[in-house]
Amino acid sequence: MKLNEKIRMYRKSKGISQTYIAKQLNMSVSGYNMKELGKRPITTTELERIAEILGVSASIFFELEFHVECNKNQQHKEVI
């Protein structure tokens, strides 16, 4: 799962709108939407602020990817 997909997943699970996050980041809703869709990069500063808004540590987005990738690799090894 990509970073932008994780952010979207967390945002939706918390019931927070794109509009709210865009306002907190001082950007347009369409600009923020492009970031969640992976069409524009998310800066480190934006990631830290998004994590703060969502009430999580920014590192969780990378930890989850590590666990997801580990699980995929483990499943692949079992199939072989």
SULDABEL-V13354 format. One record per pair of residues at least 12 apart in sequence whose ideal C-beta (glycine too) atoms are under 7 Angstrom apart, sorted by the first residue. I is the first residue (numbers start at 1). GAP is how many residues later the second one is. Records with the same first field share a line. If there is no record, write none. Layout:
BEGIN
I: GAP ; GAP
END
This chain:
BEGIN
1: 64 ; 67
2: 36
3: 39 ; 58
4: 31 ; 32 ; 33 ; 34 ; 38
6: 55 ; 58
7: 29 ; 43 ; 54
8: 28
10: 44 ; 46
11: 43
14: 40
16: 37 ; 38
18: 14 ; 15 ; 18
21: 29 ; 32
24: 25 ; 29
25: 21 ; 24
END
